[in-house]
Amino acid sequence: MTSKLKLLVATSALSMAALGVNPAFAADLGTDAGTSITNNVSVAFNVGGTAQTAETDSDTFVVDRVVNLVVTKSDGVNTSVAPGSTQQAVTYTVSNQTNDTIDVLLTSEQLGGDDFNVTGTVTYYLDDGDGIFDAGDSIITSVNNLAEDDTVVVHAVANIPGTVVTGNVADLVLIGQAADAATGVAFVNNSGDADDAAVVQNVFADGAGTATGDVAGDGYHSDTDRYEVAAADITVTKISTVLWDPINGSSNPKAIPGAVVEYCIAVANASGGAAATSVAISDTIPANLTYYDTLVTGPATIPGLIGVVTEGTVTGAVCNADGAGTGTESGGAVSGNLGTVASGATETLIFRVTVD
């Protein structure tokens, strides 16, 4: 552009400002990178009162790319995990604030200063639209063709060691790097280069992230999400109570031959941990005892429980056969499933035997 033309353009811009006219932009993020903008000028003049052929010129440049990638954990809640669990996900949003479609290359980092590291290879999944890590999500290594001003949800997935305990935490950083959608190659920052009107140059505008060394304006962005262990803290207690004997009946009965004894197996899950699921009990009746499931000779003072009852409760040291579930006895072994024992809850399996 000549000095004369620069002056004309400057004067034109000044006139627009004086008139309160604002230039229009194509979108929220500005004109798309690679857009070619041509400005034509025509200068008319006379010589000796005679009009001369107008002089014309034009200037063309392409709009450069403002690269701005934003990675953010999806919420402020830690992801609750159990010891030894696999395929556990922490979730992030990946947003393209660039004036162009881009690819986002994905990596991760485990920071120091937490309680444990996740195990196995960290894998990444593109969410299918429900925001929940499930079978509908697609495994990826990068987010491809992310349109400008568009956001996707990405799950980072790893395994939890079996040695962790309730309250342990692990921090996982998801790192995104902006890349050319056409080639998949990471962008190079051209901020320090001389302007080239014919070439789309990159100006990095990303903020600093939480990954090690992720500073503002480096073409990366990152954020940290956290796993928190919530283990079930199970305690099992087995007690026996003599209900009846053939000499004393139910008045201070003793464990003599013919006596009826009730066993209570109480499973307690301490408060503050995770629910224990599919809690199964198996108990082999020892020698000199026989499983008791009928009132053959009618000790009528024995409470009405016959057979195996599960999902009962405990009051102090007393087992209550108030559960809805039932167990079974086969070949001298008693079994039953308590289902789920919630945090802070105690449930029981109860059965009776006679002393041989």
Secondary structure by P-SEA (a helix, b strand, c coil): ccaaaaaaaaaaaaaaaaabbbbbbcccccccccbbbbbbbbbbbccccccccccccbbbbbbbbbbbbbbbccccccccccccccbbbbbbbbbbcccbbbbbbbbbbbbccccccccccbbbbbbcccccccccbbbbcccccccccbbbbbbbbbcccccccccbbbbbbbbbbbbccccccbbbbccccccccccbbbbbbccccccccccccccccccccbbbbbccbbbbbbbbbbccccccccccccccccbbbbbbbbbbbbccccccccbbbbbbbcccccccccccccccccccccccccbbbbccccccccccccccccccbbbbbccccccccccccccccccc
